[in-house]
Amino acid sequence: MNKHHDSSDEYSQSAPEVGAPLDDRSSEAGWTALLSGSNGVRSLALAGGVVLHAINVYIATTILPSVVRDIGGIDYYAWNTTLFVAASILGSALSARLLSSAGPRGAYIIATLVFASGALICAFAPSMPIMLAGRLVQGLGGGFLFALSYAMIRLVFNEALWPRAMALVSGMWGVATLIGPAVGGIFAELGVWRAAFWSLIPVAVLFALLAAVVLPKRSAERSERSPLPLAQLVFLTSAVLAVSAGSVSPTLAWNFAGLGAAAILTALLIGTESRARHRLLPASAFSITSALGALYATMSLLAVAVTSGEIFVPLFLQVLHHQSPLIAGYLAALMAAGWTLGSITSSGASGKGIRRAILAGPILGLTGMVALAVLIRTESAGGWLTVTPICLALVAIGLGVGLAWPHLLTRVFQVASAGEQDLAAASITTVQLFATALGAALAGMVANVAGLTDPGGIAGMASAAGWLFGIFAFAPIFAIFTALRVIRRHSKTGPATRPA
C-alpha cells in the first residue's frame, strides 16, 4: 500500500486502516464525510448492489400471487423465497473468493450478469419448477451483490464511518420499497407479471456499466485465497432445503421429518465447523455465551421475524383484506420502510443510545407480531380503518430491526479477532441469509399445516395467518434475551475491544 497507484485501478492511499479506533468520532464520522468526494462514489457503488437485490425481492413478493394463479404451484409458494435465499448464501460465501480473483470491478460485473441471467429464466418460466430454477440463479447473483456491498465497507471506509455506512447500505431496502412494489404491482394488475422480471435485466446491465466506471480493478488489500469450507456450506444449505421439502406437505409426519433432517444437518455443521481448519464463520460463532454467538443469535431471530411477514403478508392482504396487488405490495413493504427509518435514525447513536436501540429491536418486533396475529386473520372489506392498524404493526417490526441492525453489525466487526476480519465481514450476510431462508421454510411449513392449502380459501387463509404470526412471535421474545446478553457484554467491554 506504500506504492502509488492510479485511482482508477486501486483504492487510494488514503483508505483507512482497519484498526482505526471506534471512538474517533470527529467531523470525519458524519454523513457529509460518507457521501462526499471519493467516499461518495464508493457509497454509490456499494449501495447500488443492495438496491438491485432488494428491488427484486419486493417485485417477487408482490407478483407471486399472480404467478401461482397463472402457472400454479401454491404448495411451493415459500420455496420462491427459500431457494432464492439458499442460493444467496452460496453467493455470499463465494463473494470473498470472487472479490479476490476478479477485483471489485470484475466481481460486481459478474454478480450483476449472473443476477440478470436468473431474471431471464424467470421471465420465460412456463411452470413453477422452471421459475424456481430462475430464482436459484437470481439468488446466487443477489448473494454476490449483497455480500460484496457489506464486505467492502471495512476495506474502504474509516471505522468511525462504519455505522453510517451500514445504515446507508441497509437503508437501500427503503429505496426498494418505493420501486419494487410499484413495478411488481403494476405488471401484476396488467396481467403481465413476466414483464416485471424483464424490467430487471436492463437495470442490471446499467449497474454493471456503472461498476465498470466507478469501481477499481484491484483491491489494495491483498489476501491469500483459502480453501472453500465446502462441507459446511453443503450442511448449511441442505438444512434449509430439508425444512423446505417437509413444508410442502400438509402432513405432520413429513413436516417433522424435514425438521428432524434439518436438526441432524445443523449438528453436523456445528461439529464440522468446530474441527475445521478453514471455517465458514469466526470462532465461537455457535456459542451463545460468546459475544459473537449472542450477536448472531439476535440478528437471526430478528431476520426470522421479518421474513415470516414479508413472504405471506401480500397474499393475506389480497385474499383476506381485498387489496389490489399494487397496494398489497406497498403495504407489505412498510416493514422495510420502517427498517430504513430505524437504521438512519439510530446510526449516530453512542453509549446508552446504542444499548437502547439494540433492546428496542426485539421489543418492537414482538409488539408488531402479536398485533398481526390478532388483526390480519380477520377478513375485512379492506377499509383503512381495518388496514391502518396492520400497517402500524408492519412498521413497528421493521423499525425495531432498523434501530438495532447497524450496531449489531458494527459490533461483529469489533469483537472479531484480527485474523478473522474477512471471515467476520462475509459472515454478516451468511448468517442473515441463512436465518432468512430458514425463516421462509418454517413459515411455509406453518402456513401449509395451518390450512393454507387444505382447506384453503378464506377459512384456510385466516387460520394460516393467525398461526403463522402467533408462532413467529416467539422469535422476538427469544431475541430480547440474546439482546440483553449483547448489551451486558457491550457495557463491560466498551465499544472498541477488537485487537489492533
N, C-alpha and C positions, 0 to 999 in steps of 0.2 A: 504493500500500500504506500510505500515511500516514494515509488516512482511516479512520475507524472503521466497521466493518460488523458486522451481526448474524452470529453464528457459524453460524446455520443456512443462510446464503446464501453465505458466503465463508470461506476459511481465515482463522484468527485472525491478528492482527498478530504473534503470537509465532512464526509459521512461520519456520524458519531461512533465512538467506541461502544461496544455492547455493555461494558461495565460502568457507564456513566451513572452517577448516583441518582437515586429516585427523587430525593428531596431537593434537587436542583431545580426549583420551580420559579425561575426568574421569568423575565418577559419572553424568553425563548420557548416557554411552555404554553403560550396562548394559541388561540385559533389562528391569529394572524401569521404566526411563525409556521404553522402547519400548512396553511393554504396559500402562501405567497412564495414567489421565487421558485427555486428548484424543488422545494418541498411540495409546492402546489402541483407541479407537473407529476411528481411521484404519487401524490394523493389521488389525482385524477386517474392515473393508470390502475392503482390498486382498487379504488372504489368501483371503477368500471367493470371489473371482472365479477364482483359481487352483484352488481346491478343486473348483468346479463343472466347470471344464475338465478337470482331471486325473481326476476320478471317471469322467467319460465315456470317457476314454482307456482306463482299465482295464476298464470294463464292455465296451467294444467288443472289446478284445483277448481277453477271456475268452469271449465268446459267439460270436466269428467262426467257430470250428469248427462250432458248431451251426447257424449261419446258412447256411454253404455246404452243409451236409448237407440243409438244408430247401429252399433256393431255388437252389442251385447256384452256379457262378462261382468255383471254386477257382483258376482261372487268374488271376483278378483279386483274389486274396486280399490281396496287399500294396497294391493300389490303395485299399482302405478307409483305410489309413493315409496313403498318398501324397496322395490328393485332399483328405483332411481337413487335412493339414498345409500343402498348397499353398494352400488357401483361407485357412488361418490366417495365412500370410504376407501375403496381401492385407489381412486384418483388422488385422494388426499394423501394416502400412504406413499404413492409413487411420485408425488409432486416434488419432493426434495431431490430425487434422482433425476427427474425431468429438468429441474432448475439447474442442477449441476452439469448435466450433459449438454443442454441446449441453451443455457443462459436465460436471463429474464425475458429478452425479446423473443427468442425462439420458443421458450416454454409457453408464453401467453398465446402465441400464434397457433401452436399445436393444440393447445387446450380449446381454443375457440373453434378450430376446424373440426375437432372430434365432437364438440357440442353441436355444431351445425349439421354434422352427419346424422346424429341422433334425431334432430328435429326433422330432417328429410324423411327418415324412416317412419316417424310418427305421422307425418303428413300423408303418406301413401298407405298407411295401415288399413287392410281390409277386415281385420279381425283383432280381437284382444291379444292373442299371443304375439302378433307382429307389433302391436302397439307396445307391449311390454318389452320387446326386444329393442325398440327405438328408445324407450325410456331408460333402458340399461346403458345404451351408448351415450345418451344425453347425460346420464348421471356421472359417467366416467369423466366426460369433459367438464361438467359442472364441478366435480370434486377437485379437478386440477385448478380451475379458476378460483374456487373458494379457498383452498389451502394456500395457493400462491399469494393471494391478497393478504392473508394474515401472516404468513411466514416472513414476508419481506418487510413488514413493519419493523421488526427487530434489526434488520440489516440497514435500513435507510434513514431511520429517524432516531434522534436523541431519546434516551429513556424517559425524560420528562414529558415527551410528546406521546408516549405510548397510549395512555388512557384516552386522549383525544383522537388519536389515530384509530384506536379500537372502536371508539364511538362513531367515528366517521364511516368506517367500513361497515359496522353493524347497522348504522343509520341508513345505508343504501337500501335496506329492506323497506324503509318508508317510501323511498322513491319508487320502488317496485309496486307498492300498494296503490300508487296513483296510476300506474301504467298497465300492470299485469291484469287486474280485474277488468279494466276497460277493454283491453284487446280481446281477452277471452270472452267477456260478456257480450260484446257487440257481435263477434263472429258466431257465438252460440245462438243469440237471438235471431241472427240472419240465417241460421241453419247451415252455416259453412264453417264448422269447427276446425276443419283441416287447415283453413287459411290462417288460423291462429299460429299453427306450427310453421307454416310457410313464412309468416312475418318475422320469425326469429332468425331466419337464415341471413337475410341482408344485414340485420343488426350485428350478427356475429362476425360477418365479413368486414363490416366497417370497424368493429372493435379490433379485429386482427390488424387492420391497416393502422389504426391509432397506436397500437402497441409497437408496431414496426417503426413508428416515427419517434415516440417519446421514451421508449424503454431502451436501456443499454444492451449491447450484445452480450457482455460478460459481467459477472458479479465480481466486485473487488474482494469479496471474502471467498477464499478457496477452501474446500473441504474434501477430504478423502471419501471416495464412494464406498459405502459399506454395503455388505450383502443385504438383500431384502429379507425381512422376517416373514418368509412365505408361510410357514406353518401357522403362525399367529393370525395372519390375515385370513387364511382358509378357515380356521376355527371361528374367527370373528364374524365373517360374512355367512358362514354356514349356520351359526346360531340364529342369526336374523331370519335366514331363509327357512329354517326349521319351524320357527314360530309362524311364519307366513304360510307355510304349507299346511300346518294344523289349523290356521284361522279360516281357511276356505270352507271347511266342513262345519255344519251346524251341530254335529255330533260331539258331545263332550269327550268321548274316548279319544277321538282324533285330536281334539284341542289339547288334552293332557299329554298325548304322545308327542305333539310338537313342542310343548313346554318342557317335557322331560328330556327330549333330544337337545333342546337349546341349553338346558342346565348342564348336561354332560359336556357339551361342546365348550361352554363357558369355563367349566372346571379344567378342561384340557388346555384351554387358552391360558388360564392363570398359571397352571403348572408348567407349561412350556415356556411362558414368559419369564417365570421366576428362575429358570435354569438357563435361559438362552444367553448366548454371548452377544448377539445382535438383537436388540429389543425393539418392540413396537411402541412402547410407552416408557417414560422415565421410571427410574427405580422407585419403589414404594407406591406406585400408582394404584395398586389394588388393595392397599391397606387403608381402611377408613380412619385409623388412628393417626396417619401421617398427614402432613399439610397438603400434599398433592392429592392424596386419596379423598380428603374432605372436599377439596375444590372440585375434583372430577365428579364426585357424587352429587354435589349441589348443582353443577352445570347440567348433569344428565337428568336429574329429576325435574328441573325447570324446563328443559327441552322436551321431555316426555309430555309434560302438561300442555305445552303449546301445540305439539304435534297432534294430539288427540282432537283438538278443536279445529285446527287448520284443514284436516282431511275431510271431516264429515259435516262441519257447520254449513258449507254451501248447499249440501244435499238436504240437510234438515230444514234450512231456511226456505228452499224451493218447494219442498213437499209439505212440510207442516205449517209453514207461515206464508206460503203462496207468493214468494218474492220471485222476480224475474232473475235469470242468470246473471245479468249485469249488476243488479242491486245486491243479490246474494253474494257475489264475488267481492264487492266493495265492503259489505258488512263483515264478511269473514276476514278481510284484510285489516280490520281495525286492530287486531292483535299486533300485527306488525307495525302499524302506525303508533300504537302505544309503546312498543319496544323501542322504536326510534326516538320518540319523545323522551322516554326514560333514559336512554343512553346519552343523549345530548345534554339533558338536564343534570345528570349526576357525574358527567365526565370530569368536571373540575373540582369534585369533592375531595376533601382530605380529612385525615384524623377520624373523629367521631362521625363525620358525614359519610365516610366510606362504610363504616360499620353499620350505620342506619340503612344505607342503600342496599347492602347485601342482605340484611334481615327483611327489608321491605319486599324483596322479590318473592319469596315463598308465601308471605302473609297475603299479599295482594292476589297471588295466584290461587290460593285456597279460597279466598272470597269470591273470585270470579268463577271458579269451577263449581262451587256449591250453588251459586246463582244460576248457572247454566243448567245444572241438573234439575233444578226446580222449574225454570222458565221455558226452556226450549222444547221440552217434551209435550207441552200442551198445544194442540192445534189452534190456530187463530186465523182471522181473515187477513192478517198482515198489516194491521194499522200501526201507526207509530207509537200509540200508547202501549202496545204489546211489545213492539220491536225495540223501543228505546232502552228498556232495562237490559235486554240481551246485548245491545251494543255496549252499554256501560260495563257489563261483565267481561266482554271480549277485550275492551280497552284496559281494564284492570289487570287481566292476566298478562298482556303484553307490556304494560307499563312496569309491572313488578320485575319481569325478566330484564327489561331495559335498564332499570335502575341498578341492578346488581351486576349485569354482564361485563361492562368494561373493567370493573375492579376485580372480578373473578379471573378474567383472562390475564390482566396485568399481573395479578398475584402468581399465576402459573409461571410466568417468566421469572419472577423474582425469587421464588423458592426452589426452582430447578437448579441443580448443581452446574458449575461452569462447564463441565464436559458434556452436558446433556441439553444445551440450549437449542440446538437444531431439532432434537427429538421433542423437546417441550413445545416448540413452535408448531411442528406438524401434529402433535398430539391434540391440540386445541380442536382442530377440525375433525380429527379421527374420533374423539370422544363425543363431540356434538353430533356428528353424523350417525355414529353407532346408536346413540340414545334416540335420535330421531327415527331411524329405521326400526329399532326395536319397539318404539312407541307406536309407530304406524302399524306394525304387525299385530301388536297386542290390541290396538284399537279396532282393527278389522276383526280379530277374534271375538272380542267382547260384543261388538255390534252384530255379528252374524249369530252368535249364540243367543243374544237377547231378542232376536226376531227380525233383523233387517231383511233377510231373505225368506224366512219361514216363521210367521205367516206373511210377512211383507206388508205392503200397503201402508195406510195411515197408522193402524194399530201396531204393526211391527216396527215402523219407523219411530213412533213415540216411545215404545219400550226400549229400543236400541239407544235413543238419545238419553233417556233417564239413567239407564245402567252405565252407559259409556262415561258420562261426566261424573256420576256418583263414584264409580270405581277409581277413575283417574284423579279424583280429588285427593286421594291418598299420596300422590306424588309430591305436591307441595307441603303436605303435612310432614312427610319424612324429610323434605328439604329444609324445613325450619330447624330441625335438629342438626343436620350437617352444616347449615349456615352458621349456627351458633358455635360449632366447633371451629369453623373458619375464622369467625370473629375473635374467639378466645385466643387462637394462635396468632392472629394479626396483632392483637393487643399486647401479647407477651413479647413478640419478636420485633415488632416495628415494621415499617414499610420497606426496609432495604436489607434483608437478610441474605440475599444471594451472594455467594463468594465473588470477589472481583476477578 
